[in-house]
């Protein structure tokens, strides 16, 4: 006999099989009064006026961490699934791909401006290459952006929890308080590990005068040093290390990637496309304050948030924070 047995003439909605058969039957709903609109149906509520702010509260930041990973489409490296991209670090069973970074969720108007910027640059480079955006998913949803504090690293099952504990302690012991950065420049960056060219926004600490020629990031440098020390301790590659006597400073290496292209030469024509960053309607980008309330540590598909303490931001002399880097 079925758990629940209803006659074919029953007008009540079906119940779950796990419900108690002896539960009391609800009394029939009262008949609605006839509507002056011509039927017994209740008239639809008027839609809110355009521009009205939603009464719904914003999603908690931890919600984004739960859905930070995309669905795996294949267990092997298949560039056809990723617009020609190839995995730089081969997947090894038992190893956990990991990353330390700062996450930024642009506001709706900021996202719109960034999309406009990427479209302008894409139009400017024309048929030379296809510029893919990091701003929007395949389903059209806005995506978070990030500032890297580590290379992609691979942790074993035996040390991944220890790494999380120690990197969390190191970041909180760094003395860095919550701060913000500003987008300052638009650049191309050729990856030395692949045939991809990235469209990036260089960032600088909000404490750095916008009139300064060089970019300064004392807070990011302190966090980077903590991450690099931990990477060395776990025999992982460090970020922005000195390679081949390069003279660039890691101070000026911090960036937000907003797009990428395959086999795009960085020449006079592609550099000219960057002039879109100076367009009058996009000038507001340089005034944005990108908040840094904490650092994300992603191990496998689990994201942990390491909060920075609130208060007066860390200050450090430029001479203390400079170091050479190589990507």
PyMOL commands that set and color helices and strands:
alter all, ss='L'
color gray80, all
select helices_A, chain A and resi 61-66+79-82+108-128+160-173+218-233+250-252+268-278+280-287+318-321
alter helices_A, ss='H'
color red, helices_A
select strands_A, chain A and resi 95-104+132-133+145-148+153-156+179-190+196-205+255-262+290-292+294-299+302-307
alter strands_A, ss='S'
color yellow, strands_A
deselect
rebuild
show_as cartoon
